[in-house]
Amino acid sequence: MKYEESIKRLEDILKEIESKDVDLEKMLKLFDEANLVASKCQQELKKAKSKIKTVLEKNGKIELSDF
């Protein structure tokens, strides 16, 4: 799943959890799925930050700024 798709899935999960039609068991399953998807998003962001850092170092820049 691509990063953008993961973000969309997180939004969908949130909408479903916020609806009043979800029982506790389903809500817990959605919560677990959201944690997995969020973890994958964090990993993708770390990879992207690492690539940006590499590109900056290749261009002779030593200073890194927050993204």
C-alpha positions as CSV (number, residue, x, y, z in Angstrom):
1,M,0.0,0.0,0.0
2,K,1.4,3.4,-1.0
3,Y,1.7,6.2,1.6
4,E,-1.2,8.1,0.2
5,E,-3.4,5.1,0.2
6,S,-2.4,4.4,3.8
7,I,-3.4,7.9,4.9
8,K,-6.7,7.5,3.1
9,R,-7.3,4.2,4.9
10,L,-6.5,5.9,8.3
11,E,-9.1,8.5,7.5
12,D,-11.7,5.8,6.6
13,I,-11.0,3.9,9.8
14,L,-11.4,7.1,11.8
15,K,-14.8,7.8,10.2
16,E,-15.9,4.3,10.8
17,I,-14.8,4.4,14.5
18,E,-16.5,7.7,15.0
19,S,-19.8,6.3,13.6
20,K,-22.2,5.1,16.2
21,D,-22.9,1.9,14.3
22,V,-19.6,0.1,15.3
23,D,-19.6,-2.4,18.1
24,L,-16.7,-2.7,20.5
25,E,-15.2,-5.8,18.9
26,K,-15.2,-4.2,15.4
27,M,-13.8,-1.0,16.9
28,L,-10.9,-2.8,18.5
29,K,-10.1,-4.5,15.2
30,L,-10.2,-1.2,13.4
31,F,-7.9,0.3,16.1
32,D,-5.4,-2.5,15.6
33,E,-5.5,-2.0,11.8
34,A,-5.0,1.7,12.3
35,N,-1.9,1.1,14.4
36,L,-0.4,-1.1,11.8
37,V,-1.1,1.3,9.0
38,A,0.2,4.3,11.0
39,S,3.4,2.3,11.7
40,K,3.9,1.7,8.0
41,C,3.4,5.4,7.4
42,Q,6.1,6.2,9.9
43,Q,8.5,3.8,8.3
44,E,7.9,5.3,4.9
45,L,8.5,8.8,6.3
46,K,11.8,7.7,7.8
47,K,12.9,6.2,4.5
48,A,12.0,9.4,2.7
49,K,13.9,11.5,5.3
50,S,16.9,9.3,4.9
51,K,16.8,9.7,1.1
52,I,16.6,13.5,1.5
53,K,19.5,13.5,3.9
54,T,21.6,11.4,1.4
55,V,20.8,13.8,-1.4
56,L,21.7,16.8,0.7
57,E,25.0,15.3,1.7
58,K,25.7,14.5,-2.0
59,N,25.2,18.1,-2.9
60,G,27.9,19.1,-0.3
61,K,25.5,20.4,2.3
62,I,26.2,19.3,5.8
63,E,23.4,21.2,7.5
64,L,20.0,19.5,7.8
65,S,16.7,21.2,8.5
66,D,13.5,19.9,9.9
67,F,11.1,18.5,7.3
